[in-house]
């Protein structure tokens, strides 16, 4: 009889229902289904699919640059300068005889890195500022937003030029400059989202349960603000690439002989009549890469909005 009682209690202990585990499994399953729904909706958008193919092509070309390049992008050959596209040089050569196709491949790496790293800088700084400002409000919100207003008063490219002027020219400083220029965009966006989300009932329940402010912000509020952040990040990558190309065109970005699209475009403008390929191909590359990210951003905006599904 004692053995039977022990077995029954052991069985009860083993099969005990854990509500927190069940809730976690339900949340994980819900997120998986939402991701699948967003992905299906995104794939139905033809423009977004085209954008994904464009971005994927540029990423693949940049990653495989050592395999795809036909020449050393830094090697000069003055005897071959300003040649047009040919079987030996697919996109021609520049003013120093360097292969333009190889330089474009490696330049894509730099442009993508600038876009991604600048967005990481903007998100890592702008999102916490916007979340704290919107959550606590009061004098902290007023002071923070007045500082953001000052930053927004400067056009993004102008703010990036100011930062590069202070830090100095170079690819790393361009990444920092474009990242700093994107901070006010994320701060203002996240603040608006937090002001709307913090009034929801589940946030009030978290307060009633005694959760700390940090946990409420990062576990309850910010996960529900991810949709606008993701969409804005897609657009911001395109914007940062444009800003970086503009800085390179002005001579404030990558310095010779670094193959960066804006710098290649700037060097080729002196030969636009005699060797237009020096400006045509980098200009088209910038155009299509920015177009690809914008198309994907538009598709994500529609896919993440339940009203448009």
C-alpha positions in Angstrom: 0.0 0.0 0.0 2.8 2.4 0.8 4.5 1.5 -2.5 1.3 2.3 -4.5 1.0 5.7 -2.7 4.6 6.5 -3.6 4.1 5.6 -7.3 1.0 7.8 -7.5 2.7 10.8 -6.0 5.7 10.2 -8.3 3.4 10.1 -11.3 1.7 13.3 -10.2 5.1 15.0 -9.8 6.2 13.9 -13.3 3.1 15.0 -15.1 2.6 18.3 -13.3 1.4 21.0 -15.7 3.7 24.0 -15.9 1.8 27.1 -17.0 4.9 29.2 -17.7 6.3 26.5 -20.0 2.9 26.2 -21.8 2.7 30.0 -22.2 6.2 30.1 -23.6 5.4 27.3 -26.1 2.3 29.1 -27.2 4.2 32.4 -27.6 6.9 30.7 -29.6 4.3 29.0 -31.8 2.4 32.3 -32.3 5.6 34.1 -33.3 6.5 31.3 -35.8 3.0 31.5 -37.4 3.2 35.3 -37.6 6.6 35.1 -39.3 5.3 32.6 -41.8 2.3 34.8 -42.6 4.5 37.9 -43.1 6.9 35.9 -45.3 4.0 34.6 -47.4 2.5 38.0 -47.8 6.0 39.4 -48.7 6.4 36.7 -51.4 3.1 37.7 -53.0 4.4 41.2 -53.5 6.2 41.1 -56.9 8.0 44.4 -56.4 9.4 43.1 -53.0 10.5 39.8 -54.7 12.3 41.9 -57.4 14.0 43.9 -54.6 15.1 40.7 -52.8 16.7 39.4 -56.0 18.5 42.7 -56.6 19.8 42.8 -53.0 20.7 39.1 -53.1 22.6 39.6 -56.4 24.6 42.5 -54.9 25.4 40.5 -51.7 26.4 37.4 -53.7 28.7 39.5 -56.0 30.3 41.2 -53.0 30.9 38.0 -51.0 32.3 36.2 -54.1 34.3 39.2 -55.2 37.7 37.4 -54.9 36.3 34.6 -57.2 34.5 36.8 -59.7 37.0 39.6 -60.1 39.2 39.2 -63.2 41.9 41.6 -62.1 43.5 43.1 -59.0 41.3 46.1 -58.2 44.3 48.2 -57.1 46.7 47.3 -59.9 47.4 50.2 -62.3 48.3 49.8 -66.0 48.6 53.3 -67.6 48.9 51.7 -71.0 45.3 50.5 -70.6 43.8 53.7 -69.2 40.3 54.8 -70.1 39.5 51.7 -72.2 35.8 50.9 -72.9 34.1 47.6 -72.1 35.8 44.6 -73.8 36.3 40.9 -73.4 39.4 41.5 -71.2 37.8 44.3 -69.2 34.1 43.7 -68.9 33.3 47.2 -67.7 36.4 48.9 -69.1 39.3 50.6 -67.2 39.6 53.8 -65.2 42.0 56.7 -65.6 44.8 54.7 -64.1 44.1 51.5 -66.1 42.5 49.6 -63.2 39.8 47.1 -64.1 36.5 48.8 -63.3 34.6 45.5 -62.9 36.8 44.3 -60.2 36.7 47.7 -58.5 32.9 47.6 -58.6 32.8 44.2 -57.0 34.9 45.2 -54.1 33.2 48.6 -53.9 29.9 46.8 -53.3 31.4 45.3 -50.1 32.2 48.7 -48.8 28.8 50.2 -49.6 26.9 47.3 -48.0 29.1 47.4 -44.9 28.5 51.2 -44.6 24.8 50.7 -44.9 24.6 47.8 -42.4 27.0 49.3 -39.8 25.4 52.7 -39.9 22.0 51.2 -39.3 23.4 49.2 -36.3 24.8 52.4 -34.9 21.5 54.2 -35.3 19.4 51.4 -33.8 21.7 50.8 -30.9 21.6 54.5 -29.9 18.4 55.8 -31.3 16.1 53.0 -30.1 17.0 53.2 -26.4 16.8 57.0 -26.5 13.3 56.9 -28.0 12.1 54.1 -25.7 13.3 55.8 -22.5 12.0 59.2 -23.6 8.5 57.8 -24.5 8.2 55.5 -21.5 9.2 57.9 -18.7 8.0 61.2 -20.3 8.2 64.4 -18.2 11.3 66.6 -18.2 13.4 63.7 -19.5 11.2 63.5 -22.6 11.3 67.2 -23.1 15.1 67.5 -22.8 15.7 64.5 -25.0 13.3 65.6 -27.7 14.7 69.1 -27.9 18.1 67.6 -28.5 16.6 65.3 -31.2 14.9 68.4 -32.7 18.3 70.1 -33.1 19.6 67.1 -34.9 16.6 66.8 -37.1 17.0 70.5 -38.1 20.0 69.5 -40.1 19.5 67.4 -43.2 20.9 64.0 -42.8 23.6 64.4 -45.4 24.6 67.7 -44.0 24.8 66.2 -40.5 27.0 63.4 -41.9 29.3 66.0 -43.5 29.7 67.8 -40.2 30.6 64.6 -38.4 33.1 63.6 -41.0 34.6 67.0 -40.9 35.1 66.7 -37.2 36.4 63.1 -37.3 38.3 63.2 -40.5 37.9 61.4 -43.9 37.9 57.6 -44.2 35.5 54.7 -44.5 35.2 54.1 -40.8 34.4 57.7 -40.1 31.8 57.6 -42.9 30.1 54.7 -41.1 30.1 56.6 -37.8 28.8 59.8 -39.6 25.9 58.1 -41.4 25.1 56.2 -38.2 25.0 59.4 -36.1 22.8 61.0 -38.8 20.2 58.2 -38.5 19.9 58.4 -34.7 17.2 61.0 -34.6 15.1 59.1 -37.1 15.0 56.0 -34.8 14.6 58.0 -31.7 11.6 59.8 -33.0 10.1 56.7 -34.5 10.5 54.5 -31.4 9.2 57.3 -29.1 6.0 57.5 -31.0 5.5 53.7 -31.0 6.3 53.5 -27.3 3.7 56.2 -26.5 1.1 54.1 -28.2 2.1 50.7 -26.8 2.6 51.7 -23.2 -1.1 52.4 -22.8 -2.0 48.8 -23.6 -3.6 46.6 -21.0 -0.7 44.1 -20.9 1.7 46.8 -20.0 -0.6 47.9 -17.1 -0.7 44.2 -16.0 3.1 44.1 -16.0 3.2 47.2 -13.8 0.6 45.5 -11.5 2.8 42.4 -11.3 5.7 44.4 -10.0 8.0 44.1 -13.0 10.9 46.6 -13.2 11.0 49.4 -15.7 13.9 47.9 -17.7 12.1 44.6 -18.0 8.9 46.2 -19.1 10.6 48.3 -21.7 12.7 45.6 -23.2 10.4 42.6 -22.7 6.9 44.0 -23.1 7.1 47.2 -25.1 10.0 47.1 -27.6 9.1 43.7 -29.0 5.8 45.2 -30.0 7.6 48.1 -31.8 9.8 45.9 -34.0 7.7 46.2 -37.1 8.3 49.9 -37.7 11.9 49.5 -36.7 12.5 46.7 -39.3 10.8 48.7 -42.0 12.7 51.9 -41.2 16.0 49.9 -41.1 15.5 48.7 -44.6 14.9 52.2 -45.9 17.8 53.5 -43.8 20.3 51.1 -45.3 19.4 52.6 -48.7 19.7 56.1 -47.4 23.0 55.4 -45.7 24.4 54.0 -49.0 23.3 57.2 -50.8 24.9 59.4 -48.1 28.1 57.4 -48.2 28.2 57.7 -52.0 27.6 61.4 -51.7 30.4 61.8 -49.2 32.7 59.7 -51.4 31.7 61.9 -54.4 32.7 65.0 -52.4 36.0 63.5 -51.4 35.1 63.0 -47.8 34.6 59.2 -47.9 36.9 56.4 -48.9 40.3 57.7 -50.1 42.4 56.5 -53.0 43.0 53.7 -53.9 40.0 52.2 -52.0 37.4 51.2 -54.5 34.2 52.8 -53.2 31.3 53.6 -55.6 31.0 57.2 -54.7 34.7 57.8 -55.1 34.8 55.9 -58.4 31.9 58.1 -59.6 33.7 61.2 -58.4 36.9 60.3 -60.3 35.0 59.5 -63.4 33.2 62.8 -63.7 36.3 64.4 -65.3 36.1 61.9 -68.1 32.4 61.8 -68.6 32.6 62.9 -72.3 35.5 60.6 -73.3 34.9 57.6 -71.0 31.3 57.8 -69.8 31.5 54.2 -68.5 33.4 55.5 -65.4 30.3 57.3 -64.2 27.6 55.1 -65.8 28.3 51.8 -64.1 28.9 53.0 -60.6 25.8 55.3 -60.9 23.7 52.4 -62.0 25.0 50.2 -59.2 24.0 52.8 -56.6 20.7 53.3 -58.3 19.8 49.6 -58.3 21.0 48.8 -54.8 19.0 51.7 -53.4 16.0 50.6 -55.5 16.3 47.1 -54.2 16.2 48.1 -50.5 13.3 50.5 -51.1 11.3 47.8 -52.8 11.9 45.4 -50.0 11.1 48.1 -47.5 7.7 48.8 -49.2 6.9 45.1 -49.2 7.8 44.7 -45.5 5.7 47.7 -44.6 2.7 46.1 -46.2 3.4 42.6 -44.9 3.9 43.7 -41.3 0.7 45.8 -41.3 -2.3 43.5 -40.4 -4.7 46.0 -42.1 -3.2 45.3 -45.5 -3.1 41.5 -45.3 
